[in-house]
Structure formats: structure tokens, C-alpha cells
Amino acid sequence: MYNKDNKELKRDYVAIAAYGWKQWGTSIPTVKLVVNSYGQSVEQNLNIEEVGQVIEMLQTALAEALAAEDHHLSDNPWGDEHPF
């Protein structure tokens, strides 16, 4: 669930958080993207161009996921050759 007040996407843990500020001295707008997966977290500082690239990557991945063929539980993914 996305919490706009805290700027966080939560599952059972904080999955993704983002914070924005301007760099000291240069005033370059910067965004810190934090991705946390079950206690392992990664932080990345992104400039304006990189934020746009991340948004583009996510939109492309979402379009791919939406265009992917649906799976049906009755389908046999192995055809006539069963691995078991």
C-alpha cells in the first residue's frame, strides 16, 4: 500500500521509499530511492535524468506485464512431456 504522507510503498515491510532534496553547494535536485527486501536494503541517489529513466523502465516493464498472456491453472505448461 502506498502511503503518500510517508512517501513509502509498504508490504509487510517497507519495500520502497523515496526522499528528495537539493545537493549542498550545487543545489542539484536529487532523489534517494531505497529498496528493501526482507531486511536487505539498497539505496541509490538519482538525478533528474536518472529519475526519468527509472520511470520509463517501470512503465515499459508494466506494459510488458500487462501484454503478457494470462496463465490458466488448467493449462499444462509441459505439454505431453511431464517432468515428473
Phi, psi and omega per residue, in radians:
M1 nan 2.315 -3.130
Y2 -1.487 2.179 3.101
N3 -1.842 1.814 -3.082
K4 -1.103 -0.597 -3.115
D5 -1.153 -0.714 -3.127
N6 -1.643 -0.105 -3.117
K7 0.996 0.766 -3.088
E8 -2.309 2.567 2.983
L9 -1.821 2.096 -3.054
K10 -1.954 2.471 2.910
R11 -2.018 -2.166 2.973
D12 -1.434 -0.095 -3.129
Y13 -2.560 2.906 3.060
V14 -1.250 1.978 -3.079
A15 -1.512 -0.822 -3.085
I16 -2.464 2.353 3.050
A17 -2.393 2.676 3.130
A18 -2.479 2.453 3.139
Y19 -2.365 2.494 -3.125
G20 -2.132 2.570 3.089
W21 -2.834 3.107 3.035
K22 -1.929 2.434 -3.129
Q23 -1.091 2.457 3.119
W24 -1.162 2.292 3.084
G25 1.583 -0.729 -3.106
T26 -1.807 -0.331 -3.100
S27 1.019 0.482 3.086
I28 -1.317 2.152 3.087
P29 -1.065 2.301 -3.075
T30 -2.388 2.540 3.088
V31 -2.140 2.300 3.019
K32 -1.717 2.116 3.087
L33 -1.834 2.141 -3.133
V34 -2.012 2.170 3.089
V35 -2.030 2.169 -3.077
N36 -2.158 2.213 3.114
S37 -2.249 1.785 3.089
Y38 0.879 0.925 3.053
G39 1.585 -0.238 3.079
Q40 -1.735 2.077 -3.124
S41 -2.142 2.641 3.105
V42 -2.284 2.359 3.101
E43 -2.055 2.501 3.114
Q44 -2.467 2.220 3.027
N45 -1.544 2.270 -3.064
L46 -2.159 2.449 3.032
N47 -1.574 -3.111 -3.063
I48 -1.003 -0.812 -3.124
E49 -1.082 -0.752 -3.116
E50 -1.190 -0.615 3.066
V51 -1.057 -0.777 3.094
G52 -1.055 -0.684 3.135
Q53 -1.166 -0.691 3.102
V54 -1.123 -0.754 3.112
I55 -1.061 -0.778 3.115
E56 -1.072 -0.749 3.117
M57 -1.065 -0.770 -3.141
L58 -1.155 -0.716 3.114
Q59 -1.119 -0.711 3.113
T60 -1.129 -0.779 3.130
A61 -1.113 -0.689 3.106
L62 -1.133 -0.727 3.104
A63 -1.081 -0.714 3.095
E64 -1.089 -0.771 -3.129
A65 -1.125 -0.730 3.138
L66 -1.176 -0.563 -3.122
A67 -1.437 -0.260 -3.112
A68 -1.128 2.620 -3.134
E69 -1.195 2.440 3.099
D70 -1.183 2.594 3.055
H71 -1.714 2.452 3.104
H72 -2.089 2.327 -3.084
L73 -1.066 -0.449 -3.129
S74 -1.394 -0.246 3.119
D75 -1.248 2.524 3.081
N76 -1.764 1.870 -3.055
P77 -1.167 -0.287 -3.090
W78 -1.776 -0.027 -3.107
G79 1.157 -2.397 -3.116
D80 -1.423 -0.247 -3.122
E81 -1.712 1.725 -3.126
H82 -1.523 2.342 3.136
P83 -1.321 -0.203 -3.094
F84 -2.001 nan nan
